[in-house]
Amino acid sequence: MNLQRRQIRVLYSFPHKLGAGRICTTAWEQVNGLAGAGARVHVLTGTMAKGLGPGISVQTTLAWGKFRVPYRIVGDMRACAIHDYFVARRLSKLAGQIDLVHAWPLGALRTLATASGLRIPTVLERPNAHTRFAYEVVQAECERIGVSLPRSHEHAFNANVLRVEEEEYRRAYRLLCPSEFTAATFVDRGFARERLARHYYGVDQTFYHPGGRHQRGGKPFTALFVGVCAVRKGLHYALDAWLRSPASRDGVFLIAGEFLPAYAEKLSPMLSHPSVRVLGHRNDIPELMRKSEILLLPSIEEGFGLVCTEAMASGCVPLISDACTDLCKHMVNALVHRVGDVDGLTEHITMLYKRPEVLAHLRDSGIDAGPHVTWAKAGEKLLEVYRQVIDEYNHEQGQYDCRAEAKDKSGIRGVAE
């Protein structure tokens, strides 16, 4: 049957708690989007935080009945390795029933090797930039501003994590990159463009929408930062630019997220400014976005920056670095500056503070883009990527088989002669 018409059968391997926060939510949305687009998805996940949509088969690898493998006790890497072991064994029994394997980092070495042996194409999700790049740029920035990361921090250098992930890069047939920035960090380290497959993450418009949005009226001009308050997110750049801009005289900068203590101490003089309000962890992010004019995210390293498109869909204009998603277009639905360019970010804040007509244009364009970047649309795009990957893999395998056959015939002919 024609590949473009046949239902694609996917084994989706996720080693963590599907449906929990951060990447666990990303993976959960991705699976539902794929199923909605028409893929037949079989999920193997460590544990489940919430159920998936109809028609999606699920098996847990680190939970049996009431028993759960405790991630904190055995350690994340060991838990991911256990997951990988069970997925590889399960995959061996599914030969002929799976068209493609979609794996996630740190839980894929055995799975990728097994799939290769079974001649099943694989894609490896890259929710962040190349790990070596991320370690290097975050460490350099920490040293520049004088902040030390705890050894347990996810962006502190970890040789074991790097070893596993770089071997996963090598074994995967294709690396799934959700942004051009992410892809570039692999190209810069010698990966051929052909090994990188581009897709994107979506927006849940059930939560992120402009409905009930407060008009500015007499309320202050409001900027918002959302995410883990860490060096890699560039909050120090955002604060510096905000305090340089005239918006800080009568506006408000809301910071929603938890701080690394050493980072909070380093930024304490700026955090104490009357215009800055530290909110801590919040569960009302969509409402905060609807109440804010702009989102500030001057990251030095990102995989995608989900909050950027969530802000757009909510009517909050993203002012971001070029490390974030390329779905944000400069002077179309966002303002984009080079990583570390505080002067540029200051100018962008000032322009939108002083020119409400530009703010309105960017806000309306972002809202209009919302329906085109939902998780349903992202699922359709990912399924399209799957079909392309399978087609490329089958073509390469066909060429390999032809070369092998020709070599065998040549060898036989040589013996006969």
N, C-alpha and C positions, 0 to 999 in steps of 0.2 A: 504493500500500500504506500502511496505517496507520503513522505515524511511530513509535508505541510498539512496533511489532512488527518493523519493518524494521531490518536491520543498518546501523548508522551508519558511514559512511566518513570517516575522519579523516586529514587531513594534519598530522602532528605535526612542527613545525619547532623544532629545538634547535641553537643556533649553537656549542656548546662540545663537549667530549669526553664523550659519553654513557656513563655508567657509572663515571666517575671520582668524586672526592670531592665532598662538599657538594651543591650544587644539581644536579650531574651525576648523583649517585646518586638524588636525588629524581626527576629526569626519567626515569631508567631504570626505577625502581620504578613510576612513574606509567604509563609505556607498557605494561609487563607487566600491571599491574592493569586497564588499559583493555581489552587484548586478552582477558584472562581474563573480563571482564564481557560480552564479546560484540562489541566494536567491531572493525571492520576498520581497522587502523592502518598507514598508510604513513609511515615516519619519514625525515625529511631532517635529518641532523645533521652538524656539522663533522667530527668523527672519532668513532671507537668505542673504548672502553676494554675492553668485554666484550660478548659476544653477548646477544641478546634471545631471548625465548621463541619457540616455533614459530608459524608463520602470520603473523609480523610482517615486512613488507617494509622494507628499509633501504637508503638511499643516502647516501653521504658527500659533502659539498660541499667539504671542504678536504683530502681525501685521495684519491689515485688510485694504486692499486697500492702501491708502496713510497714514493711521494712524499707528503709532508705539508707543508701550509702551516704554517710555524713561527709560532705565535701570539706568542711572545716577540719575534720579530724584526719582524714586520709590525705588532704591537700588537693588543690584544684588540678594540678598536673597529673597526679596519680589517678584521680577520679576520671579525668578525660582519657587517660590511657586505658582504663578499664572499659569505658564506653567504647573506645576505638576497637578493642579486642572483640567485644560482643557484636559490634556492627560488622566487622570483617567476617566473623563466623556466619552471621545471618546472610550477608551478601553472597557468600559461597553457595548457600542453599537456594538463592533467588536467581541464579544464572539463567538467562533466557527470559526472565520476567521483568528486568530493569533495563531501561534505555540509557539512563544517566544517573550518576551519583553526585549529589550536592553536599559538600562537607564544610565544616567550620574549623577554624584554627585550634590547634593543640589536641584535637581528638580525631586525627585523620591519617596518621602514618600507615597503620596496618590496612585501613580501609582503602586508601589510595593504591597501595601495592596489590591488594587483592583484586580491585577493580581492573588494574592494568593487566593482571594475569588472566582475567576473564574477558578482556577486550571490551570493557565498558568505559566510555569517556567520563571524565571527572571534572568538576569545577570546584574550586576552593574559594569560599567567601573571604573577602578582604575588607572587614569593617573599618580598618585603619590603614594608614600608610605602611610601607615596608617597615618591619619592626626595627631593623638596624638603624634606619633613617630616624624613626621616632625616638629611639633611645638617644641617638647622637644630638639631635636638635634640642630635645628637652633638657639633656644634661648641660649642653652649652648655654642655654638660656638660664638655667638654674645657677650656673656658675657666674654668669654675667650679672644677675641681680642679687646674688648672695643668699639663695635659698637651697637647703639640702632636702632631698627626698628621702623618706624612710625606705629601708631596704625592701619592705613589703609592698611599696607603691607600685602600681601597674606599669608605670613608665620609668621606674628605676631599672638600671641595667641588670638583666638576668640571663646569664650565659646558657642555662638549660632551656629556658623558653626560646631564646634566639636559635639555639641548635635545632630544636624540634621544628620551629616554624620555617626556618630556611630549608630544612629537608622536605617539609610539606610543599613549599614552593616548587622544589625541584621535581617532586613526584606528580603533582597535579597537572592534568592536561591543559587546563585553562585557569587563570586567576580572575575572579569576579571583582572588578573595581567599580565602586559606586560614584567615583568622581574622577575628573581628569587629573587633579592633584595627586590622588592615590596612584593612578596609573603611572604618572611621571616619576614617582619615587622608585618604581620598579624598572622603568626604562633607564633611569640614571644609573642603575646597578646592573645593567647589561641584559635585561630581559627583552626579548624581541616583542614588538608590538603585537605580533600574531598570537602570542601566548596570553594576552590580556583581553578580557571580554568586558565591555562596558554595560552597566545597567544603572539603576538608581533606586533610592528608597522613597517611600510614599508618605502620604499624609492621611490621617483619619479625620475626615471632615465631620464626623459625628461630634467630635470635640473641638477641632480647630476650624473655626468659621467666624465671619465678621458679625453674625447676627447679634443684635442687642449691644453692638459696640457703642461705647460712650463717645459722643462728640466732644471736641476739645473745650469749646465754650470758655468758661472761666477757669478751668482746671489747668494745672501747670503742665508744661511740656515734659513728657515722661519717657525716659530711656529704660531699657530692661536688659539684664544679662541673665541667661538661664543655663544651668549646667553645673558640673563639678567645678568648684572654684580652685583651679589648679593652674600651674605655670603654662602648660601646653595650650590652655584656652585663651591665654593672653589677657586675662582680666586686668593686669597691671597696665597694659597699653590702653584698655578701655577707660580705666579710671584717669589716667594721665590726660587722654584726649578730652574726656568729659570736663575735667577741671580747667582745662585751657579754653574751652569753648564758652561763649556767653550764656549758653543754655544752663550752665551750673549756677547762674546768679538767681534765677527764679524757677528753674526746673527741678526735676527729681530723677535720680538714677536708682532703680530698684535692682538688687542683686539677689536672685533666687537660686540657692545652692549651698552645699556644705563646703567648708574651707579646710584645706590642709593647715594645721595650726601654725607652722613656720611661715607659711605664705600670708596668712592673716596678720601675723605679727609684723612682717615686712611691709605690708600695705596699710598698716594701722593709721598712719598720718592721713592718707587719702580717704580711708574708710570713715574717718571721724568728721569729714566735711559735712556741713548741715544738709547739703543736697543729696547725700548718699544714704540709702537705707538698706541695711543688710537684713534680708528676710529669712535666711536659712532655707532648709528644705521645704518645698511647698508642693501641695497637691492640686493647686488651682491655677496651673500654668496657662491654660487656654484663656481664662478670664483675665489674668495679668497681661497677656498679649493683647487682648481686645481693649484694655485700658491704656496701653502704651503706644506712643507714636513710633518709636524705633527700637530695634533689637541690636545690641552691640555684641559681636562675636569676632574679635581680632585674633583668632587662633594661629599658632605657629605650626600646628600639625593637626590634621583632621582626616577622617575617612570620608565623611559626607557632611555632617552637621545637620542632623534632623531638625533642630530647632529653627533653622533658617527657613525651610519651606513651611514649617508649622506656623511660624510668624507671618509669612506672606499670606497664607490662607486665612489668618485671623485678622488681617488688615493692619499688621505691624510691619514697618519697612525694615528689612535687614541691612545693617551696615557691617560688612564682613570683610575678612581678609581673603586673599585669593587661594588660601588653603582649604576653603569651604566649598560647598557644592557649586558646580557650574550651572545649576538650574537658576541660580540668582544671577541676573544679567545687569551689568552696570548701566545706570541711567534708564533702565527699562522697568525693572521691578525691585531694584536694590541699588546700593552703592558699594563698590568693591575697591579695596585698597591693597597695596602690596604688604606682605607679612612684615610687621615691625614698623610700618610707616605711620607714626603717631601724628605727624603733621597732616598727612592725607586724611586720616580718620577725624582729626579735629575740624578740618575744612568741611567734611561731609556732615558732621553733627551741626556745625554752624549754619551750613546752607539750608538744611531742613528746618532748623529752628527759625531762621529768618524768612524762608520762602515757603509758605504754606501751600502754594500752588504746585511746587515741585513735589512736596510731600504727598499731596493728594493724588498726583499723577502716578507716582511710584506705588502708593498704597492701592489704588484701583487696579493697576496692572498686576500686582501681586495677587489680589483677590480673584481677578479673571483667570489667572494661571492655575489657581487651586484645583479645579475639576480635572485638569490635565496631569496632575502629579499625585493622584490618590494612590492608595495601596492596590486598588484594583488595576489601575493603569500600570503601576510598577510590576504587578504580576503578569500582565500581558507582555510587557517588555522583556521580563525575565524568561518567559516561555519562548519568546522569539529568539532570545540568546541561546536557550537550550537547543532549539531546532538547528540553529546555525552551527553550534558546537558539535552536535551529533553528525551533521552533514560533513563538516570538515574532518572529523575523526574517521568516519567511514571512508571518505575519499583517501585519506592518508593510509589507512589500513589496506585499502585496495591496491594502492601503489606499492606498498611494502610487500604484499602477497605476490604481486606480479614480479617484483624484483627477485624475491626469494625463489619463485618458481623458475624464473629464467636462470638463476644461479645454479639451482639443482640440475636443470636440464644440461647446462653447460658442463657441470661436473661429471654427469653421467656420460655425456658425449666424449669428454676427454679420456675417461677410463676405457671406453670402447675402442677408441683410436689407439 
